[in-house]
Amino acid sequence: MERVESYLSRGDYKRALKAADDISEPLQRLVALAGVVVAFPRDEVLSRMFETLNSIRGGPEKAVAYSVIGRALYSLDHDREAEGYFERALETAQSLGSPRVKGEVLAAIARNLVLSDRYSDAFELFNCSIELLQTSRGLSSYAMEALIKVARLVERSADEIPNELALELYRLARDIYSSIFLNLQAKHLENKINLVENVLKRGKPIVEGLIGTGGVGLAIEMARFLPLQERAVVMLDLSYWFHLHEQPNLGRRVFDDALEIILVGKFKPRDGEIAGIARRFLRIGVLEEPLTLAGIIEDGHLASKLLGDVALAYACRGETGRARSIAEGIMDESVKNRVLEMLEGESHVGHEQGLPLTGGGEERGAVPEDGGAREVQREVGQEGGAETGEGDDS
C-alpha cells in the first residue's frame, strides 16, 4: 500500500497500478486499486477491481469488498450502482454469525461510507458496530481488541468529516475509550471536541490564533470547519507561515489548495484581505505568490498598486526584465507610469544602489524597508490606503 500511495502522490499512475496488482492478499489489493481508480479513473482499473472481487470467498472479506467497490463507484459518480454494492455489503454482514466479527465488518463498511461522504449513514453503522462489540466484550479478549480498533477508526473518520457531525463521532470514540478506561485517549478527544465547538462557534479567529501560536497542525485540521471563503484566507495565511519558516514546498502546496477553493469553487475573499496577505509575502521576499494574488483582485486600482510593489521587488532582486514585464501589465495608467519611471531612472531600485533587502536567502528579495523604500511605497500608494484591508499587518 505504501508503494501505491507513493506513486500516486507523484502522479505515476501506471506504476501505482502495477504496485497494486502485485499485492498478493486480495482484499488489500482491492483497497489499493480503489485508491488508484479515484486518482486515475479508467475502465481498466475498475475491471481489475471486479476481477479481484470475484476472487474473494470469505463472508467477512466479501462484505468489506462490496463496500470498497461501492466507495470506488461513488467516486466515479455511479451513485445507483454504488448504493447497490453497499446494500450487498450490509446483507452479507448481517448473515455473519459472530457478533464480534459482524461488529468489525460493520465498522469497515462504515469507514467506506465516510470515504463516500455518507456521514450520517456511517455514524449509524458505527453505533451498530459498537453495540455488537460491547455485547460480546465478556466473551473474549479479541472483542476488546476489536473495540479499540473500531474506536480508532471512528476517531480517524471524525478527523475527515468537515461539518458538525464530526463532533458526534469524536464523542462516540471518546465514550468508547472511557468505557475501557483508556483515559488519556478520552481526555485528548475531550480537548479536541472543545476546540471544534469553539471553531464552529467563533470561526476564523480561533484558527488564526492557532497559527499565531505555532499550532499549525491543529490549524490545518480545524480549517475544514470554516466556510470556504474563510478557509481560503486561513490557507493563504498557512502558506505564508510555511514560507516564513523555510518550508517553501509545503507553502506552495497549501497556496495551490487555497487557489483551487477561490478559482474553482468561486469562494473569493475580500480584495483587502488578499492584498494584505500578498504584502506579507512580499516582506519576506516571496514574489510569485503576490503576483498570482494580484490577478484575482477585482479592484483594478488595488491590483495595480500590488503589481507595482511586485515589479519593484523584482527590480530590487536584480531581475529588471521580469520587473519591466510586470510593470507593463499594470492596468492603472498612473501607477504603471510611476513604476516604469522608477525602473527607467534606477535611482530608487536595484542592488547597485546598495538598498538593504528583507528576506535573507539568495532566492529572496523584497521591497526595501529603509527610508528610501517608504518613498517608493508612497509613490505606488502602498501605505495609508484604505484598500489595504484587514489582511494587512503593521
PyMOL commands that set and color helices and strands:
alter all, ss='L'
color gray80, all
select helices_A, chain A and resi 2-9+13-21+26-39+43-54+59-75+79-94+99-115+119-135+141-158+165-179+183-202+204-212+216-225+228-244+248-263+271-283+288-294+300-316+320-328+333-345+351-353+371-379+386-388
alter helices_A, ss='H'
color red, helices_A
deselect
rebuild
show_as cartoon
